[in-house]
Amino acid sequence: MNKYIKENSFSKDKKTGGLIKQLILTIGSGIALLVFALFASGILFTGAVVQRMNSDIKENVHK
């Protein structure tokens, strides 16, 4: 009986540890995707701003 209780509690701890690892990996992946998305949109936005500034400069030169 005592052996059964120990095995059962160990498997429960192992299961909980696996769930915690999975939760940490999921949250970490979500944060990584969010950072990547913000970084990529920042690069695209910066490129759009630079392109617009260049076109404004060209328009002012030709006036």
N, C-alpha and C positions, 0 to 999 in steps of 0.2 A: 504494500500500500504506500509506504513512504517513498519507495523508488518510483512509483507511478506519479506521485505528486511532484517530485523533483524533475522528472522528464517532461511532464506537462508544463510546469512553470518555465523550464528552460526553452521549450519550443515556443511558448508565448513571448518570452523576451526576445528570442531570435526573430519572431514574426514582427514584433514592434520595432526592433532595430532595422529590419528591412524596410518597413514602412517609413521610418524616419529618414533613412538614406534616400528612399525614392522621393520623399517630400523635399528634401534638401536639393536633390538633383533637379527636380521639376522647377523649384523656385529659382535655382541658379541658372537654369536654361532660360527661364522667362526673363530674368534680369539681363542676361547676355543678349537675348534677342531685342529687348527694349533698348539697350545701349547701342547695339548695332543699328537699329532702325533710326534712332535719334542721330547717330553719327552720320549715317548715309543721307538722311534728309538734310542735315546741316551742310554736308558737302554739296548736295544738289542745290540747296537754297543759296549757298555762297556762290556757286557757279552761275546761277540765274542773276544774282545781284551784280556780279562782275560783268556778265554779258550785257546787262542793261546799262551799266555805267559806261562800258565801252561804246555802246550805240549812242548814248547821250553825248559822249565826248566827240564822236564822229559827227553828230548832227551840229554841235556847236562849232566845230572846226569849219564846216561847210557853209555856215551862215554868213 
